[in-house]
Amino acid sequence: AEYGLDSLIKEEKRISNRLVDTKTKYAEAKSALNAASTRSRLLEALLREKSAGRLPGLCGRLGDLGTIDDKYDVAVSTACGALNNIVCDTIETAQVKSLLLSQKL
């Protein structure tokens, strides 16, 4: 009976540790998803404003300003998260846009 109890205690500890690891991974994934969703909404809002002509000096999304050969598209898109960065004509324009965004958030 003593051996069985020790075995169950060890198993409970193992499962408890696995649960903590799983909860941590879940929280990290949820946080990353929320951050990506926020970035996506901001990007969409900026591009809508640009299309409406209300953001002069905003050139657009880096990934939209050039072309990538089809055979490299997946590799470049995967490796280069910066393709969603917004390009402006000057540093001053970027600073103004950044200030406007921070005020709207």
N, CA, C and O atoms as CSV, one atom per row, in Angstrom:
chain,resi,resn,atom,element,x,y,z
A,1,ALA,N,N,0.826,-1.189,0.000
A,1,ALA,CA,C,0.000,0.000,0.000
A,1,ALA,C,C,0.873,1.256,0.000
A,1,ALA,O,O,0.562,2.247,-0.661
A,2,GLU,N,N,1.990,1.190,0.768
A,2,GLU,CA,C,2.919,2.338,0.844
A,2,GLU,C,C,3.509,2.637,-0.527
A,2,GLU,O,O,3.612,3.796,-0.927
A,3,TYR,N,N,3.897,1.579,-1.249
A,3,TYR,CA,C,4.489,1.746,-2.577
A,3,TYR,C,C,3.473,2.377,-3.529
A,3,TYR,O,O,3.835,3.238,-4.330
A,4,GLY,N,N,2.232,1.968,-3.453
A,4,GLY,CA,C,1.186,2.493,-4.320
A,4,GLY,C,C,0.935,3.967,-4.061
A,4,GLY,O,O,0.702,4.735,-4.994
A,5,LEU,N,N,0.984,4.369,-2.777
A,5,LEU,CA,C,0.776,5.765,-2.424
A,5,LEU,C,C,1.911,6.633,-2.957
A,5,LEU,O,O,1.659,7.707,-3.504
A,6,ASP,N,N,3.165,6.180,-2.804
A,6,ASP,CA,C,4.323,6.918,-3.333
A,6,ASP,C,C,4.218,7.077,-4.849
A,6,ASP,O,O,4.510,8.137,-5.403
A,7,SER,N,N,3.804,6.022,-5.488
A,7,SER,CA,C,3.660,6.046,-6.943
A,7,SER,C,C,2.594,7.070,-7.360
A,7,SER,O,O,2.787,7.820,-8.316
A,8,LEU,N,N,1.481,7.091,-6.639
A,8,LEU,CA,C,0.419,8.043,-6.953
A,8,LEU,C,C,0.850,9.482,-6.693
A,8,LEU,O,O,0.489,10.380,-7.453
A,9,ILE,N,N,1.614,9.712,-5.633
A,9,ILE,CA,C,2.113,11.054,-5.320
A,9,ILE,C,C,3.043,11.536,-6.427
A,9,ILE,O,O,2.959,12.688,-6.853
A,10,LYS,N,N,3.927,10.658,-6.893
A,10,LYS,CA,C,4.842,11.021,-7.985
A,10,LYS,C,C,4.060,11.317,-9.264
A,10,LYS,O,O,4.374,12.264,-9.986
A,11,GLU,N,N,3.051,10.509,-9.537
A,11,GLU,CA,C,2.235,10.709,-10.737
A,11,GLU,C,C,1.470,12.029,-10.650
A,11,GLU,O,O,1.368,12.756,-11.639
A,12,GLU,N,N,0.933,12.339,-9.465
A,12,GLU,CA,C,0.224,13.604,-9.283
A,12,GLU,C,C,1.160,14.790,-9.513
A,12,GLU,O,O,0.775,15.774,-10.146
A,13,LYS,N,N,2.382,14.699,-9.004
A,13,LYS,CA,C,3.360,15.771,-9.171
A,13,LYS,C,C,3.707,15.960,-10.653
A,13,LYS,O,O,3.815,17.087,-11.136
A,14,ARG,N,N,3.878,14.844,-11.362
A,14,ARG,CA,C,4.203,14.895,-12.784
A,14,ARG,C,C,3.069,15.553,-13.571
A,14,ARG,O,O,3.308,16.400,-14.432
A,15,ILE,N,N,1.840,15.156,-13.265
A,15,ILE,CA,C,0.681,15.710,-13.961
A,15,ILE,C,C,0.508,17.184,-13.611
A,15,ILE,O,O,0.175,17.995,-14.475
A,16,SER,N,N,0.730,17.526,-12.362
A,16,SER,CA,C,0.622,18.917,-11.922
A,16,SER,C,C,1.637,19.801,-12.661
A,16,SER,O,O,1.297,20.896,-13.108
A,17,ASN,N,N,2.875,19.326,-12.786
A,17,ASN,CA,C,3.906,20.070,-13.521
A,17,ASN,C,C,3.527,20.227,-14.993
A,17,ASN,O,O,3.735,21.284,-15.588
A,18,ARG,N,N,2.975,19.176,-15.563
A,18,ARG,CA,C,2.561,19.227,-16.969
A,18,ARG,C,C,1.425,20.230,-17.150
A,18,ARG,O,O,1.377,20.952,-18.146
A,19,LEU,N,N,0.512,20.269,-16.179
A,19,LEU,CA,C,-0.591,21.218,-16.231
A,19,LEU,C,C,-0.082,22.659,-16.167
A,19,LEU,O,O,-0.555,23.521,-16.908
A,20,VAL,N,N,0.873,22.916,-15.291
A,20,VAL,CA,C,1.450,24.256,-15.183
A,20,VAL,C,C,2.115,24.652,-16.494
A,20,VAL,O,O,1.941,25.780,-16.956
A,21,ASP,N,N,2.871,23.747,-17.099
A,21,ASP,CA,C,3.522,24.015,-18.386
A,21,ASP,C,C,2.486,24.315,-19.472
A,21,ASP,O,O,2.654,25.241,-20.266
A,22,THR,N,N,1.424,23.526,-19.494
A,22,THR,CA,C,0.377,23.705,-20.499
A,22,THR,C,C,-0.332,25.040,-20.314
A,22,THR,O,O,-0.609,25.734,-21.292
A,23,LYS,N,N,-0.631,25.409,-19.062
A,23,LYS,CA,C,-1.275,26.693,-18.794
A,23,LYS,C,C,-0.376,27.855,-19.209
A,23,LYS,O,O,-0.859,28.857,-19.736
A,24,THR,N,N,0.923,27.724,-18.974
A,24,THR,CA,C,1.879,28.765,-19.361
A,24,THR,C,C,1.913,28.922,-20.883
A,24,THR,O,O,1.887,30.041,-21.396
A,25,LYS,N,N,1.970,27.802,-21.599
A,25,LYS,CA,C,1.984,27.854,-23.061
A,25,LYS,C,C,0.687,28.452,-23.596
A,25,LYS,O,O,0.702,29.213,-24.564
A,26,TYR,N,N,-0.415,28.114,-22.976
A,26,TYR,CA,C,-1.711,28.660,-23.385
A,26,TYR,C,C,-1.736,30.177,-23.193
A,26,TYR,O,O,-2.170,30.911,-24.081
A,27,ALA,N,N,-1.275,30.638,-22.043
A,27,ALA,CA,C,-1.267,32.081,-21.758
A,27,ALA,C,C,-0.373,32.824,-22.747
A,27,ALA,O,O,-0.726,33.909,-23.210
A,28,GLU,N,N,0.782,32.245,-23.072
A,28,GLU,CA,C,1.686,32.868,-24.031
A,28,GLU,C,C,1.044,32.938,-25.422
A,28,GLU,O,O,1.126,33.961,-26.101
A,29,ALA,N,N,0.409,31.846,-25.833
A,29,ALA,CA,C,-0.237,31.813,-27.145
A,29,ALA,C,C,-1.393,32.808,-27.209
A,29,ALA,O,O,-1.575,33.489,-28.218
A,30,LYS,N,N,-2.167,32.891,-26.140
A,30,LYS,CA,C,-3.292,33.830,-26.086
A,30,LYS,C,C,-2.803,35.271,-26.170
A,30,LYS,O,O,-3.397,36.099,-26.859
A,31,SER,N,N,-1.720,35.558,-25.465
A,31,SER,CA,C,-1.143,36.896,-25.495
A,31,SER,C,C,-0.633,37.245,-26.894
A,31,SER,O,O,-0.853,38.353,-27.383
A,32,ALA,N,N,0.044,36.297,-27.530
A,32,ALA,CA,C,0.555,36.524,-28.884
A,32,ALA,C,C,-0.595,36.748,-29.870
A,32,ALA,O,O,-0.504,37.599,-30.755
A,33,LEU,N,N,-1.655,35.994,-29.715
A,33,LEU,CA,C,-2.815,36.145,-30.591
A,33,LEU,C,C,-3.471,37.509,-30.403
A,33,LEU,O,O,-3.841,38.161,-31.379
A,34,ASN,N,N,-3.614,37.936,-29.167
A,34,ASN,CA,C,-4.190,39.257,-28.895
A,34,ASN,C,C,-3.319,40.365,-29.484
A,34,ASN,O,O,-3.838,41.317,-30.068
A,35,ALA,N,N,-2.001,40.247,-29.335
A,35,ALA,CA,C,-1.090,41.257,-29.878
A,35,ALA,C,C,-1.190,41.298,-31.401
A,35,ALA,O,O,-1.223,42.377,-31.993
A,36,ALA,N,N,-1.238,40.126,-32.035
A,36,ALA,CA,C,-1.347,40.066,-33.496
A,36,ALA,C,C,-2.671,40.656,-33.955
A,36,ALA,O,O,-2.722,41.345,-34.974
A,37,SER,N,N,-3.733,40.395,-33.223
A,37,SER,CA,C,-5.049,40.921,-33.577
A,37,SER,C,C,-5.064,42.448,-33.480
A,37,SER,O,O,-5.627,43.123,-34.342
A,38,THR,N,N,-4.445,42.984,-32.433
A,38,THR,CA,C,-4.366,44.435,-32.270
A,38,THR,C,C,-3.564,45.060,-33.392
A,38,THR,O,O,-3.976,46.068,-33.966
A,39,ARG,N,N,-2.396,44.455,-33.718
A,39,ARG,CA,C,-1.575,44.961,-34.821
A,39,ARG,C,C,-2.356,44.933,-36.124
A,39,ARG,O,O,-2.282,45.868,-36.922
A,40,SER,N,N,-3.106,43.858,-36.338
A,40,SER,CA,C,-3.881,43.714,-37.567
A,40,SER,C,C,-4.950,44.798,-37.670
A,40,SER,O,O,-5.145,45.378,-38.738
A,41,ARG,N,N,-5.640,45.072,-36.570
A,41,ARG,CA,C,-6.670,46.117,-36.579
A,41,ARG,C,C,-6.055,47.487,-36.828
A,41,ARG,O,O,-6.615,48.292,-37.572
A,42,LEU,N,N,-4.909,47.758,-36.212
A,42,LEU,CA,C,-4.228,49.036,-36.437
A,42,LEU,C,C,-3.800,49.180,-37.888
A,42,LEU,O,O,-3.991,50.230,-38.500
A,43,LEU,N,N,-3.223,48.125,-38.429
A,43,LEU,CA,C,-2.775,48.141,-39.819
A,43,LEU,C,C,-3.958,48.392,-40.752
A,43,LEU,O,O,-3.868,49.212,-41.665
A,44,GLU,N,N,-5.064,47.688,-40.521
A,44,GLU,CA,C,-6.249,47.880,-41.357
A,44,GLU,C,C,-6.767,49.308,-41.259
A,44,GLU,O,O,-7.144,49.906,-42.267
A,45,ALA,N,N,-6.787,49.858,-40.041
A,45,ALA,CA,C,-7.266,51.234,-39.859
A,45,ALA,C,C,-6.367,52.228,-40.586
A,45,ALA,O,O,-6.859,53.147,-41.242
A,46,LEU,N,N,-5.063,52.049,-40.475
A,46,LEU,CA,C,-4.131,52.939,-41.165
A,46,LEU,C,C,-4.315,52.873,-42.680
A,46,LEU,O,O,-4.342,53.901,-43.355
A,47,LEU,N,N,-4.438,51.669,-43.198
A,47,LEU,CA,C,-4.578,51.510,-44.646
A,47,LEU,C,C,-5.917,52.070,-45.145
A,47,LEU,O,O,-5.988,52.606,-46.251
A,48,ARG,N,N,-6.975,51.950,-44.336
A,48,ARG,CA,C,-8.264,52.564,-44.717
A,48,ARG,C,C,-8.141,54.088,-44.773
A,48,ARG,O,O,-8.633,54.730,-45.701
A,49,GLU,N,N,-7.477,54.649,-43.765
A,49,GLU,CA,C,-7.286,56.106,-43.733
A,49,GLU,C,C,-6.445,56.573,-44.921
A,49,GLU,O,O,-6.723,57.616,-45.513
A,50,LYS,N,N,-5.418,55.797,-45.265
A,50,LYS,CA,C,-4.571,56.129,-46.418
A,50,LYS,C,C,-5.405,56.090,-47.702
A,50,LYS,O,O,-5.320,56.997,-48.530
A,51,SER,N,N,-6.208,55.039,-47.861
A,51,SER,CA,C,-7.048,54.914,-49.058
A,51,SER,C,C,-8.038,56.064,-49.180
A,51,SER,O,O,-8.378,56.489,-50.285
A,52,ALA,N,N,-8.494,56.560,-48.046
A,52,ALA,CA,C,-9.451,57.666,-48.044
A,52,ALA,C,C,-8.756,59.016,-48.232
A,52,ALA,O,O,-9.419,60.050,-48.318
A,53,GLY,N,N,-7.416,59.007,-48.296
A,53,GLY,CA,C,-6.672,60.235,-48.515
A,53,GLY,C,C,-6.454,61.070,-47.266
A,53,GLY,O,O,-6.058,62.232,-47.355
A,54,ARG,N,N,-6.707,60.493,-46.116
A,54,ARG,CA,C,-6.577,61.255,-44.868
A,54,ARG,C,C,-5.208,61.118,-44.210
A,54,ARG,O,O,-4.965,61.715,-43.161
A,55,LEU,N,N,-4.316,60.341,-44.810
A,55,LEU,CA,C,-2.977,60.176,-44.252
A,55,LEU,C,C,-1.909,60.446,-45.312
A,55,LEU,O,O,-1.257,59.515,-45.785
A,56,PRO,N,N,-1.729,61.704,-45.684
A,56,PRO,CA,C,-0.688,62.013,-46.664
A,56,PRO,C,C,0.681,61.678,-46.082
A,56,PRO,O,O,0.924,61.866,-44.890
A,57,GLY,N,N,1.549,61.192,-46.915
A,57,GLY,CA,C,2.897,60.836,-46.467
A,57,GLY,C,C,3.026,59.393,-46.044
A,57,GLY,O,O,4.138,58.904,-45.847
A,58,LEU,N,N,1.907,58.699,-45.899
A,58,LEU,CA,C,1.947,57.279,-45.569
A,58,LEU,C,C,2.026,56.509,-46.882
A,58,LEU,O,O,1.094,56.543,-47.685
A,59,CYS,N,N,3.134,55.820,-47.094
A,59,CYS,CA,C,3.344,55.113,-48.367
A,59,CYS,C,C,2.603,53.788,-48.413
A,59,CYS,O,O,2.154,53.357,-49.476
A,60,GLY,N,N,2.475,53.146,-47.268
A,60,GLY,CA,C,1.766,51.869,-47.218
A,60,GLY,C,C,2.550,50.817,-46.472
A,60,GLY,O,O,3.544,51.104,-45.804
A,61,ARG,N,N,2.086,49.608,-46.600
A,61,ARG,CA,C,2.698,48.450,-45.960
A,61,ARG,C,C,3.944,48.054,-46.752
A,61,ARG,O,O,3.905,47.990,-47.981
A,62,LEU,N,N,5.047,47.789,-46.051
A,62,LEU,CA,C,6.308,47.437,-46.710
A,62,LEU,C,C,6.118,46.288,-47.698
A,62,LEU,O,O,6.653,46.329,-48.806
A,63,GLY,N,N,5.369,45.278,-47.308
A,63,GLY,CA,C,5.150,44.122,-48.175
A,63,GLY,C,C,4.386,44.427,-49.449
A,63,GLY,O,O,4.436,43.658,-50.409
A,64,ASP,N,N,3.675,45.556,-49.460
A,64,ASP,CA,C,2.908,45.941,-50.653
A,64,ASP,C,C,3.696,46.844,-51.585
A,64,ASP,O,O,3.238,47.145,-52.687
A,65,LEU,N,N,4.871,47.277,-51.162
A,65,LEU,CA,C,5.630,48.245,-51.955
A,65,LEU,C,C,6.617,47.600,-52.919
A,65,LEU,O,O,7.314,48.302,-53.651
A,66,GLY,N,N,6.682,46.304,-52.926
A,66,GLY,CA,C,7.574,45.601,-53.844
A,66,GLY,C,C,6.972,44.253,-54.180
A,66,GLY,O,O,5.867,43.925,-53.748
A,67,THR,N,N,7.697,43.487,-54.945
A,67,THR,CA,C,7.219,42.150,-55.286
A,67,THR,C,C,8.255,41.117,-54.870
A,67,THR,O,O,9.455,41.384,-54.827
A,68,ILE,N,N,7.759,39.955,-54.572
A,68,ILE,CA,C,8.613,38.830,-54.205
A,68,ILE,C,C,8.326,37.730,-55.219
A,68,ILE,O,O,7.171,37.378,-55.459
A,69,ASP,N,N,9.370,37.200,-55.801
A,69,ASP,CA,C,9.221,36.109,-56.758
A,69,ASP,C,C,8.442,34.973,-56.096
A,69,ASP,O,O,8.683,34.645,-54.934
A,70,ASP,N,N,7.510,34.376,-56.836
A,70,ASP,CA,C,6.655,33.318,-56.279
A,70,ASP,C,C,7.430,32.186,-55.613
A,70,ASP,O,O,6.986,31.639,-54.604
A,71,LYS,N,N,8.584,31.834,-56.172
A,71,LYS,CA,C,9.317,30.715,-55.598
A,71,LYS,C,C,9.941,31.054,-54.242
A,71,LYS,O,O,10.330,30.150,-53.502
A,72,TYR,N,N,10.040,32.349,-53.905
A,72,TYR,CA,C,10.595,32.770,-52.615
A,72,TYR,C,C,9.531,33.315,-51.663
A,72,TYR,O,O,9.825,33.620,-50.507
A,73,ASP,N,N,8.292,33.437,-52.151
A,73,ASP,CA,C,7.257,34.120,-51.390
A,73,ASP,C,C,7.041,33.536,-49.992
A,73,ASP,O,O,7.026,34.283,-49.014
A,74,VAL,N,N,6.879,32.239,-49.882
A,74,VAL,CA,C,6.617,31.616,-48.578
A,74,VAL,C,C,7.806,31.807,-47.646
A,74,VAL,O,O,7.627,32.139,-46.474
A,75,ALA,N,N,9.000,31.603,-48.147
A,75,ALA,CA,C,10.194,31.736,-47.305
A,75,ALA,C,C,10.370,33.170,-46.811
A,75,ALA,O,O,10.625,33.392,-45.627
A,76,VAL,N,N,10.237,34.129,-47.698
A,76,VAL,CA,C,10.423,35.535,-47.317
A,76,VAL,C,C,9.308,35.979,-46.376
A,76,VAL,O,O,9.577,36.640,-45.373
A,77,SER,N,N,8.080,35.630,-46.681
A,77,SER,CA,C,6.952,36.022,-45.836
A,77,SER,C,C,7.061,35.427,-44.438
A,77,SER,O,O,6.695,36.071,-43.454
A,78,THR,N,N,7.562,34.209,-44.350
A,78,THR,CA,C,7.727,33.551,-43.050
A,78,THR,C,C,8.869,34.169,-42.264
A,78,THR,O,O,8.748,34.390,-41.059
A,79,ALA,N,N,9.963,34.447,-42.931
A,79,ALA,CA,C,11.161,34.934,-42.247
A,79,ALA,C,C,11.136,36.429,-41.958
A,79,ALA,O,O,11.865,36.908,-41.089
A,80,CYS,N,N,10.312,37.156,-42.672
A,80,CYS,CA,C,10.370,38.618,-42.574
A,80,CYS,C,C,9.065,39.189,-42.033
A,80,CYS,O,O,8.184,39.582,-42.798
A,81,GLY,N,N,8.949,39.233,-40.714
A,81,GLY,CA,C,7.772,39.814,-40.090
A,81,GLY,C,C,7.635,41.293,-40.373
A,81,GLY,O,O,6.553,41.855,-40.207
A,82,ALA,N,N,8.711,41.937,-40.796
A,82,ALA,CA,C,8.703,43.378,-41.062
A,82,ALA,C,C,7.867,43.739,-42.286
A,82,ALA,O,O,7.656,44.923,-42.546
A,83,LEU,N,N,7.390,42.766,-43.036
A,83,LEU,CA,C,6.593,43.075,-44.221
A,83,LEU,C,C,5.312,43.820,-43.868
A,83,LEU,O,O,4.729,44.475,-44.731
A,84,ASN,N,N,4.862,43.736,-42.619
A,84,ASN,CA,C,3.673,44.464,-42.187
A,84,ASN,C,C,4.000,45.851,-41.636
A,84,ASN,O,O,3.096,46.593,-41.253
A,85,ASN,N,N,5.276,46.201,-41.593
A,85,ASN,CA,C,5.640,47.537,-41.120
A,85,ASN,C,C,5.114,48.589,-42.087
A,85,ASN,O,O,5.032,48.362,-43.294
A,86,ILE,N,N,4.759,49.745,-41.532
A,86,ILE,CA,C,4.233,50.836,-42.337
A,86,ILE,C,C,5.389,51.750,-42.749
A,86,ILE,O,O,6.245,52.090,-41.932
A,87,VAL,N,N,5.402,52.140,-44.016
A,87,VAL,CA,C,6.445,53.010,-44.554
A,87,VAL,C,C,5.856,54.408,-44.755
A,87,VAL,O,O,4.771,54.572,-45.314
A,88,CYS,N,N,6.605,55.409,-44.284
A,88,CYS,CA,C,6.201,56.812,-44.448
A,88,CYS,C,C,7.260,57.528,-45.279
A,88,CYS,O,O,8.387,57.051,-45.413
A,89,ASP,N,N,6.884,58.681,-45.836
A,89,ASP,CA,C,7.811,59.412,-46.690
A,89,ASP,C,C,8.943,60.073,-45.911
A,89,ASP,O,O,10.045,60.216,-46.440
A,90,THR,N,N,8.697,60.479,-44.668
A,90,THR,CA,C,9.747,61.111,-43.862
A,90,THR,C,C,9.645,60.639,-42.410
A,90,THR,O,O,8.634,60.070,-41.996
A,91,ILE,N,N,10.690,60.883,-41.664
A,91,ILE,CA,C,10.676,60.554,-40.236
A,91,ILE,C,C,9.618,61.389,-39.524
A,91,ILE,O,O,8.932,60.895,-38.630
A,92,GLU,N,N,9.488,62.639,-39.914
A,92,GLU,CA,C,8.508,63.521,-39.293
A,92,GLU,C,C,7.086,62.985,-39.492
A,92,GLU,O,O,6.277,63.010,-38.565
A,93,THR,N,N,6.788,62.506,-40.688
A,93,THR,CA,C,5.471,61.928,-40.958
A,93,THR,C,C,5.231,60.724,-40.049
A,93,THR,O,O,4.154,60.576,-39.472
A,94,ALA,N,N,6.235,59.874,-39.929
A,94,ALA,CA,C,6.112,58.690,-39.081
A,94,ALA,C,C,5.877,59.078,-37.626
A,94,ALA,O,O,5.080,58.442,-36.937
A,95,GLN,N,N,6.564,60.117,-37.155
A,95,GLN,CA,C,6.383,60.560,-35.780
A,95,GLN,C,C,4.978,61.104,-35.552
A,95,GLN,O,O,4.369,60.843,-34.515
A,96,VAL,N,N,4.468,61.852,-36.510
A,96,VAL,CA,C,3.115,62.391,-36.395
A,96,VAL,C,C,2.104,61.246,-36.388
A,96,VAL,O,O,1.189,61.235,-35.564
A,97,LYS,N,N,2.258,60.293,-37.290
A,97,LYS,CA,C,1.338,59.151,-37.361
A,97,LYS,C,C,1.393,58.345,-36.061
A,97,LYS,O,O,0.363,57.899,-35.555
A,98,SER,N,N,2.589,58.166,-35.533
A,98,SER,CA,C,2.748,57.429,-34.282
A,98,SER,C,C,2.049,58.150,-33.136
A,98,SER,O,O,1.394,57.519,-32.306
A,99,LEU,N,N,2.189,59.456,-33.093
A,99,LEU,CA,C,1.533,60.261,-32.056
A,99,LEU,C,C,0.019,60.175,-32.185
A,99,LEU,O,O,-0.681,60.025,-31.183
A,100,LEU,N,N,-0.492,60.270,-33.408
A,100,LEU,CA,C,-1.933,60.170,-33.633
A,100,LEU,C,C,-2.459,58.809,-33.201
A,100,LEU,O,O,-3.516,58.720,-32.576
A,101,LEU,N,N,-1.734,57.762,-33.528
A,101,LEU,CA,C,-2.145,56.413,-33.134
A,101,LEU,C,C,-2.190,56.269,-31.623
A,101,LEU,O,O,-3.142,55.710,-31.079
A,102,SER,N,N,-1.171,56.768,-30.946
A,102,SER,CA,C,-1.124,56.630,-29.486
A,102,SER,C,C,-2.260,57.401,-28.834
A,102,SER,O,O,-2.736,57.002,-27.771
A,103,GLN,N,N,-2.704,58.487,-29.439
A,103,GLN,CA,C,-3.819,59.247,-28.895
A,103,GLN,C,C,-5.153,58.542,-29.124
A,103,GLN,O,O,-6.073,58.660,-28.315
A,104,LYS,N,N,-5.248,57.811,-30.226
A,104,LYS,CA,C,-6.489,57.081,-30.522
A,104,LYS,C,C,-6.627,55.818,-29.699
A,104,LYS,O,O,-7.737,55.333,-29.477
A,105,LEU,N,N,-5.483,55.272,-29.236
A,105,LEU,CA,C,-5.550,54.043,-28.441
A,105,LEU,C,C,-5.903,54.440,-27.051
A,105,LEU,O,O,-6.023,53.583,-26.175
